[in-house]
Amino acid sequence: MKTAMNLKTLLEILIISTRLGFTSFGGPVAHLGYFHEEYVRRRKWMDEKSYADLVALCQFLPGPASSQVGMGIGIMRAGVLGGIVSFLGFTMPSVVALVLFALVLQGMGVTDAGWIHGLKIVAVAVVGHAILGMAQKLTPDLKRKAIALFALVVILMWQTAISQVAVILLSALIGFLLYKHSASDQEASVKIPISRRLAVICLLIFFGLLILLPIVREATTLEWVALFDSFYRSGSLVFGGGHVVLPLLEREFVPTGWLTEEQFLAGYGAAQAVPGPLFTFAAYIGAVINGWKGGMLATVAIFLPAFLLITGALPFWDSLRQNPKIKGALMGVNAAVVGILIAAFYHPIWTSSILTPVDFAFAAILFSMLVFWKLPPWMVVIAGALGGLVIRMM
């Protein structure tokens, strides 16, 4: 009887999350609104305070915040299997669409057309806007601005895969030392149907893979290991949502020759047009490199850190968010990621896109459309592609 009830609950989670996966346009903030309407208001799976607590936790963790909220709701509803089912439902519609797009694109071929150049300029506007928002939120004081500056300088001067991990760890230590005496707020408790033992195992796997994958990658010549490492590290180090993963993924795959700048930006434009999390852009990259199998590998690798972290953190959330020392380390990490993303934004995003004064002027127009006129990203993408064609004809 209990098994039948569990299966019914899992099926319910799958149906609802899949419907959200087909209809949730607008980015992570919009996704959180859809989740709130569906899970809190309509179905009352959790109360307002519990939902706010979950959103707050996912804002602290690296990875796609809205996807982690969806995973967390599934976990709170039906344990680990509920989290997996919720992830599959919300993510697979856009994964399938982007893998199919990649396969079609390979058959057509991509040239350095004007619309591609326009998408490069769109990337400048979108990523620049995302980083500005992150900087305002995550580096509000001089200490955290200094941590961000430190990360920026180190990454620009020492551009290796290991340097990102080293900067993150060192910044966590600095944040711990600087903010360990910060006042902590008392919050209401959140009940999670998974054990702390399982949570510890998930956290150990997360950190173990983050440390060991670059080492195994250097010691072997297996392409799938290199791919898994690149996607896993990108998913582990990104704070602030899908748009800011763009420069990290570009740095991982374009300079190495796995795909061209044109292929990369064509896929980014397609990712803007599909619902669901923008992290599914990884499925497109994987499919371009190694067909549908590469797309599935990329999807698992980039979302695995988010799943391990939310599963590992949920049972400890009450103590973590009230512990000023842990909060201090997280504050240092958040500041460092701002610096890392600014470095990646400069090269290769800016250096490969803004080549003339006209490009800069067009980037300013697109930025204004996004920030001041509040147009949705997909409209900015279309405007960028059309504008790129016009620029090439000038």
Secondary structure, 3 states (H helix, E strand, C coil): CHHHHHHHHHHHHHHHHHHHHHHCCCCHHHHHHHHHHHHHHHCCCCCHHHHHHHHHHHHHCCCCHHHHHHHHHHHHHHHHHHHHHHHHHHHHHHHHHHHHHHHHHHHHCCCCCHHHHHHHHHHHHHHHHHHHHHHHHHCCCHHHHHHHHHHHHHHHHCCCHHHHHHHHHHHHHHHHHHHCCCCCCCCCCCCCCCCHHHHHHHHHHHHHHHHHHHHHHHHCCCHHHHHHHHHHHHHHHCCCCHHHHHHHHHHHHCCCCCCCHHHHHHHHHHHHHCCCCHHHHHHHHHHHHHHHHHHHHHHHHHHHHHHHHHHHHHHHHHHHHHCHHHHHHHHHHHHHHHHHHHHHHHHHHHHHHCCCHHHHHHHHHHHHHHHCCCCCHHHHHHHHHHHHHHHHHC
